[in-house]
């Protein structure tokens, strides 16, 4: 994970073992200081040991503390340059001016997307796109907000002639998942990666040989463990009225849009033709011309 380290640490922190969690808490308390510290100094401040710090690094995909320090220094520098600190971490109150709330929302959403892009593995996105292009059928599973996100990807893919369906109903999802084969792809979307309906549908699809794709903010969740390919998103509480699941929508859409672009690139002529045909088909329903 070359980038997006702070967002990932904050997201995963509650589920870490106590000693490892203290290391993460110390890093989040002052990322700049952690980037400048030695492994011994960080271990002392977090009440742990150098071995625990090394364990922490490896849990988050870093070879060692030196690699983590570089990532932290890069990310804190980028955040300072972008002015992400302004308003970050402060709750939106009922008496805040709306223009202030909008500014805080824009900063928080921009940071989530930047963190998602930084941690996104382009090789995994490419593998998902390849699997979708080769699939006879693509099924998407999600519930509530994640279900709406699944529907948006379905609309994009169907628009370029990819045989794709999304489900929010558990019975329909299970029934169609049972009909998949090794030539198909099943994509499960869940912020926390613990939604029962999504796990059951993806498990059913996997039992029939389909390629499983997990989209989640939690790399150590049941959904991530189930997936053959895992796409992680930055998703965390950003302010009062938009807790983790709601805040994750933007990063989920960003990741799935990357998959869509990868599919469109691989089927360029077909996709462009389909897009032109669909634009022409609905043109008569547009009012006025500029």
N, C-alpha and C positions, 0 to 999 in steps of 0.2 A: 504494500500500500504506500506508494510514493507520495501521495498527497491526500488531503482530507483527513489527516490523522486526528486532529482535535475533535472534529465532529463524530468520527467513529468511536473514539475513546469515550466521549460523553454519552453516546448512545448505548454502548456496551457496558458501561461502568457498573450499573446495578447488578448485573449477573456475574460479575467476576468474584473469585475467591477473595477473602478479606485482605490478605497481605498484598495481593496483586492490585486490589482496588485502591489501597492506600497510595500506591505508586501513581496510579491514574489520577487520583484526586490531587496529588501534589503537582503533577504536570498541568492539570487544568487550572489550578489556582494561580500559576504563573508560568505560562508556556515559554516566555522569553528567558526566564531564569533557568528553566529546565534545559533549554537549548544551549545555555552557556555552562551548565554544571557538569562536573565529572560524575561518573556512575556512583562513586562512593558518596559524594555529597548528596545526590538525589536519594540514595538508599538511607542515609542518615536522617534526612528531613522527613522521609515518609515512614520512618520507623521500621524499615525492612532491611534487606541485605542486597548486595550486588547481584547475587544469584536470582533473587526475586525480580529485580529490575530487568535482568536479561530474559527471564521467563516472560515478563510483561511484553517486552519488545517482540519476542517470537510469537506470542499469541496474536499480535497485531500485524504479523507478516514482515517484520524487520529482522535482518540478520543479527543485529546487535544494537547496543545503545548509540554507537557512533552514527549509524544509519538513521535512527530515530531523531537524534539531535539535528541532523541535516534537514530532515523533513519538518521538524518543528521550527527551525530557523527560517526556512523557506516560507512556511505557511504564515507565521507571525509577521514576517516582512511583507508578504502579499496583502495580508489583512490590513496592516497599517497603511500601506500605499492606497488601498481601495477605500479607506475610511470606514471599514466595517465596525469599528469600535463604537461609533456614534449611535447611541440608542440601543445597542445590543445588550441583551440580558435584562433590560428594564421592562416591566409589565405595562401594557396599555391599560390605563384606568378609565373609568366611566366619564371623567371630566376632562380628559386629554383633548386638545383641539384635534379635529379630524385630519387636518393637514399634517400634524405631528404623527398621528397614528399611521397615516399613509406612508410617511417617510420611514418609519420604523418597520412597517411591513415590507416595503421595497428592499430595505437593507437586509432583513432577515431572509426573505425569499431568494435574493441574489446570492447570499452566502450559502444557503442550502444547495442551490444549483451548482455553485462553484465547487463546493465540497464534494458533491456527487460526481462532477466531471473529473475532479482530481483523483478520486479513488476508483473510478470506473476502469475496468480492464478491457481495453479495446480488442484484445484477442478473444475474450469470452463473448463480447458483443458480436464479433465476426462469426464465431461458432454458432451462436444462436441464429443469426441471420442465415447462415448456410443451411442450418437444420430446417428453418421455416421455408426457405426456397425449395428444398428437396421434399418437403412433407406433402402427403396426400391431403391431410387435414390438420388444422391448427385449432386447438381449443384453449380458451382462456377462462380461468376461474378466479373470482374475487367476490367479496361480500361488502356491502355498504359502500363507502367511498372507494375502496379498491375495486369494487365491482363496476363503478362508473368509469374508473381508469381503464379497466379491461375493455369496456364497451368502446372507449375512444380508440384504443389500438385496433379493435376489430374493424371499426369504421375506416381507419386508415388502410389497413391491409386489404380489406374487401374492395376498396376503391382501386387497388392495383392488381386485382384478379387473384388474390391469395384466398383459398377456401378456408375461411376463418369464422369461428363462432365464439361468443362469450356467454358466460352463465353466472347468475347470482342465486338461482334456485338450486338447493342441494340435490333434490331428486333428479332434476333434468341434468345436472352436472354429472352425477354418478352414472346415470343411464347412458349418456353419450360417451363418457370416459371408458365404460365397459366395452365399447365398440371400436376403440382405437387399436392400432397395431404398431409394429416396430417402424412402420413408414410414416408415423404421425408424430406431432409435437403437442405437448400439454404445458401451458404456462400458468403458474399459480402466483397470485399477487396478494401480499399481506404485509402491512407495515411491520408488525411485531413478529410475523412468521409463525403465529400460533392459532390462527383461525381454523377451527375444526372442519368446517365445510370445505375449505380450500385444501387442507391436508388430506382429507378423505378422497376428494376428487382426484388429486394428483397421485395419491397412492394407488387408486384404482387404475388410472391411466398407466402408471408404471408397471403394474401387474400384468399388463398386456403388451409390454415392450416399448411403449412410446418414450420418446426423449423428453425428459422432464426439465423444465426451466423454472427456477425460483427467483422471484423479485421481492426483496425484503430489506428492511433497514438493519436487521440483526443477523450478522454472519454466523452466529452460533445458535440459531433458532431451529426448531423442528423442520420448518419449511426448507431452510438452507441445507440441512442434513439430507433431506429427501431429494433435492434437485441434482440432476446430472450436471447442469450448468447453473451457476448462481450469479445474479446481478444485484449488487448491494446499492442501496440508496442512502443518502443523508436524510435522516428524518428525526427530528427531535422537537420538544416543546420550544416554541419561539416567542409566544406571548399569551396573555390571558385567554383570549377567545379562540386560539387555534392551537390546541394541544397536539402531541406527536402525530397521531393518525391524520389529522387534517393538514398539518404542516407538511407531511410527507407527500402530498398529492403532486406538488410541483416537481419534486425529485423523481417520483415514480414516472410521471409523464415524460420527463427529460430522458430517463433511461430507455423507456419503451419507444420514444421517438428516435433514439439512436438506433434501435433495432429496426424500426421502420425504414430509416434512411439506408441502413445496410442492405435490407431486402430490396429496396428500390434501385440501389446501385447495381445489384447483382442481376436484376431483371429489367434493366433500363429501358430497352425498346418496348417491351410489353407494358411496363409500368407507365411510360410516357403516353403510349397509345391509349391505354385504359383511362388515364387521367384526362386526356383531351376529349375522349368520348363522353365521359361523365360530366365534364364542364359544359359541353354543348347540350347535353340532355336536360340540364336544369336551367339553362340560360333563359328560357322563356318565362321562368318564374321569378326573374329578377326585375325589379321596378326601376325604370329610368337608366340612363347611361351618362357617364361623366364625360 
